[in-house]
């Protein structure tokens, strides 16, 4: 039996429970600037959003930290936020109640993304929990959901150590074998090589790396 409280240096928890239990401290932690995945990456993401009214899909929105600068630029935009944590979405709804925002409390893989719906799909530090086959399926759906020349802006935990990548893959496989059908908060960061491979196979024509700091990178992927 795998001890869910001892693997790595932190507890291994169900995804929704992990974020629900941290909603009160989430904003403070993630708005720091002295960490590679802090406030600066959200500011950079906003730079690639048009000031004109547009439609945006935010996958793994949490409490909506990345929306603050986006809405300063484009307050009339329509934003659809998807997250597995009910508590995070409640906080987001309160913070942005005066804007055109729709929240969906659902798994990325279950929610309907549509076709040619969005000018932008953004995700900030949310997609490093899934295997290559899962990401490929999701990225293809993201590609289809974007309008012509739309952008998929992904800031995520991406590493250079392929041995560590494979080690984490094997650990998550063991967890899933022991607890089938459960979605855990367990990091399996890809190398940039693997991440780019999945993006290309999904159909995106260009990939630009616009930020890199330690293990955090921002990739801008154009349809």
C-alpha positions as CSV (number, residue, x, y, z in Angstrom):
1,X,0.0,0.0,0.0
2,X,1.4,3.4,-1.0
3,X,1.6,5.9,1.9
4,X,-0.1,9.0,0.5
5,X,1.3,11.1,3.3
6,X,5.0,10.4,2.8
7,X,5.8,10.4,-0.9
8,X,8.2,13.2,-1.9
9,X,8.2,15.9,0.8
10,X,4.5,16.7,0.9
11,X,1.3,14.8,1.2
12,X,-0.2,13.2,-1.9
13,X,-3.8,14.4,-2.0
14,X,-6.8,14.2,-4.3
15,X,-6.6,17.2,-6.7
16,X,-9.8,18.9,-5.6
17,X,-9.2,18.4,-1.9
18,X,-5.6,19.7,-2.3
19,X,-6.7,23.0,-3.7
20,X,-9.9,23.4,-1.6
21,X,-7.9,23.1,1.6
22,X,-5.4,25.8,0.5
23,X,-7.8,28.4,-0.8
24,X,-7.1,30.8,2.1
25,X,-3.4,31.0,1.5
26,X,-3.3,30.4,-2.3
27,X,-3.2,34.0,-3.4
28,X,-0.5,35.1,-1.0
29,X,1.8,32.2,-2.0
30,X,1.3,32.5,-5.7
31,X,1.6,36.3,-5.9
32,X,5.2,36.3,-4.7
33,X,7.8,37.6,-7.1
34,X,10.9,36.0,-5.7
35,X,9.9,32.5,-7.0
36,X,10.1,31.4,-10.6
37,X,6.3,30.7,-10.8
38,X,5.1,33.8,-9.0
39,X,3.4,37.0,-10.0
40,X,5.7,37.8,-12.8
41,X,4.6,34.9,-15.0
42,X,1.0,36.1,-14.7
43,X,2.1,39.6,-15.7
44,X,3.9,38.2,-18.7
45,X,0.8,36.1,-19.8
46,X,-1.3,39.3,-19.8
47,X,1.1,41.0,-22.2
48,X,0.1,38.5,-25.0
49,X,-3.6,39.2,-24.6
50,X,-5.2,41.9,-26.8
51,X,-6.7,45.0,-25.3
52,X,-9.7,44.5,-27.6
53,X,-12.7,42.5,-26.4
54,X,-12.0,38.9,-26.9
55,X,-13.0,35.4,-25.6
56,X,-10.6,33.6,-23.3
57,X,-10.6,30.1,-21.8
58,X,-8.6,29.7,-18.6
59,X,-7.8,26.1,-17.7
60,X,-6.9,25.6,-14.0
61,X,-7.9,29.2,-13.1
62,X,-7.8,28.7,-9.4
63,X,-8.8,32.0,-7.8
64,X,-8.1,33.9,-11.0
65,X,-4.8,35.5,-10.2
66,X,-3.9,35.7,-13.9
67,X,-7.1,37.5,-14.7
68,X,-6.2,40.7,-12.8
69,X,-3.8,42.1,-15.3
70,X,-5.8,40.7,-18.3
71,X,-9.0,42.5,-17.2
72,X,-7.1,45.8,-16.7
73,X,-6.2,45.6,-20.4
74,X,-9.4,44.1,-21.7
75,X,-12.2,44.6,-19.2
76,X,-15.0,43.8,-21.7
77,X,-13.6,40.4,-22.6
78,X,-15.6,37.2,-22.0
79,X,-13.7,34.7,-19.9
80,X,-14.5,31.0,-19.2
81,X,-12.7,29.6,-16.1
82,X,-12.4,25.9,-15.6
83,X,-11.2,24.4,-12.3
84,X,-11.7,21.3,-10.2
85,X,-11.8,23.2,-6.9
86,X,-15.2,24.6,-5.9
87,X,-13.7,26.7,-3.2
88,X,-11.2,28.4,-5.6
89,X,-14.0,29.2,-8.1
90,X,-16.1,30.7,-5.3
91,X,-13.3,33.1,-4.5
92,X,-12.8,33.9,-8.2
93,X,-16.5,34.7,-8.6
94,X,-16.4,37.1,-5.7
95,X,-13.3,38.9,-6.9
96,X,-14.5,39.3,-10.4
97,X,-18.3,39.6,-10.0
98,X,-18.4,42.8,-12.0
99,X,-16.9,41.2,-15.1
100,X,-18.2,38.8,-17.8
101,X,-16.8,35.6,-16.3
102,X,-18.3,32.1,-16.4
103,X,-17.0,29.4,-14.1
104,X,-17.1,25.7,-14.7
105,X,-16.3,23.3,-11.8
106,X,-15.2,20.3,-13.9
107,X,-12.2,18.2,-15.0
108,X,-10.4,19.6,-18.1
109,X,-11.0,16.3,-19.8
110,X,-14.7,16.3,-19.3
111,X,-15.6,19.8,-20.1
112,X,-16.8,20.7,-23.6
113,X,-14.4,23.1,-25.2
114,X,-16.1,23.5,-28.6
115,X,-14.7,24.5,-31.9
116,X,-13.4,27.9,-33.1
117,X,-14.7,29.4,-29.8
118,X,-11.8,31.3,-28.2
119,X,-9.2,33.9,-29.2
120,X,-7.0,32.6,-26.3
121,X,-6.6,29.6,-24.2
122,X,-4.4,30.2,-21.1
123,X,-3.2,27.9,-18.4
124,X,-0.8,28.9,-15.5
125,X,0.9,26.1,-13.6
126,X,-1.9,23.7,-14.1
127,X,-1.0,21.0,-16.6
128,X,2.0,19.2,-15.1
129,X,-0.1,16.4,-13.6
130,X,-0.9,14.5,-16.7
131,X,0.8,11.9,-18.9
132,X,1.7,12.4,-22.6
133,X,-1.4,10.6,-24.0
134,X,-3.7,12.7,-21.7
135,X,-2.0,16.0,-22.7
136,X,-2.1,15.1,-26.4
137,X,-5.8,14.6,-26.2
138,X,-6.3,17.8,-24.3
139,X,-4.0,19.9,-26.5
140,X,-5.8,18.7,-29.6
141,X,-9.1,19.8,-28.1
142,X,-7.5,23.1,-27.2
143,X,-6.3,23.5,-30.8
144,X,-9.8,22.9,-32.1
145,X,-11.4,25.3,-29.6
146,X,-9.2,28.2,-30.8
147,X,-10.2,30.5,-33.6
148,X,-7.8,31.0,-36.6
149,X,-4.5,32.4,-35.4
150,X,-5.6,31.9,-31.8
151,X,-3.0,31.4,-29.1
152,X,-2.6,28.7,-26.5
153,X,-0.5,30.4,-23.7
154,X,0.9,27.8,-21.3
155,X,3.0,28.7,-18.3
156,X,4.0,25.5,-16.6
157,X,6.5,23.5,-14.6
158,X,8.9,22.2,-17.3
159,X,12.3,20.7,-16.6
160,X,15.6,19.7,-18.2
161,X,16.2,16.4,-16.4
162,X,14.8,13.5,-18.4
163,X,15.7,11.0,-15.7
164,X,13.7,12.9,-13.1
165,X,10.8,13.1,-15.6
166,X,10.7,9.3,-16.0
167,X,11.1,8.7,-12.3
168,X,8.0,10.8,-11.6
169,X,6.1,9.1,-14.4
170,X,6.8,5.7,-12.7
171,X,5.8,7.0,-9.3
172,X,2.5,8.3,-10.5
173,X,1.8,5.0,-12.3
174,X,2.2,3.2,-9.0
175,X,-0.2,5.6,-7.3
176,X,-2.8,5.2,-10.1
177,X,-2.5,1.4,-10.0
178,X,-3.1,1.4,-6.2
179,X,-6.0,3.9,-6.5
180,X,-7.6,3.6,-10.0
181,X,-9.8,6.3,-11.2
182,X,-8.6,8.9,-8.8
183,X,-7.0,12.2,-9.8
184,X,-4.1,13.1,-7.5
185,X,-2.1,16.3,-7.0
186,X,1.2,14.8,-8.1
187,X,3.7,16.7,-10.3
188,X,5.0,14.9,-13.4
189,X,6.7,17.8,-15.2
190,X,7.8,17.2,-18.8
191,X,11.1,18.1,-20.3
192,X,10.8,20.9,-22.8
193,X,11.6,18.4,-25.6
194,X,8.6,16.2,-24.6
195,X,6.3,19.2,-24.1
196,X,7.2,20.6,-27.6
197,X,6.6,17.2,-29.1
198,X,3.1,17.0,-27.8
199,X,2.3,20.6,-28.8
200,X,3.4,19.9,-32.4
201,X,1.5,16.7,-32.6
202,X,-1.6,18.6,-31.5
203,X,-1.4,20.8,-34.6
204,X,0.1,24.0,-33.5
205,X,2.2,25.8,-36.1
206,X,4.6,27.9,-34.0
207,X,6.0,27.6,-30.5
208,X,7.7,30.6,-28.9
209,X,9.4,30.4,-25.5
210,X,8.9,33.8,-23.9
211,X,10.0,33.1,-20.3
212,X,12.3,30.7,-18.6
213,X,13.3,30.8,-14.9
214,X,14.6,27.7,-13.3
215,X,11.8,25.1,-13.8
216,X,9.1,27.5,-15.0
217,X,8.6,28.3,-18.7
218,X,6.0,30.1,-20.8
219,X,5.3,28.7,-24.3
220,X,3.1,30.6,-26.7
221,X,1.6,28.2,-29.2
222,X,-0.2,29.6,-32.3
223,X,-2.9,27.9,-34.3
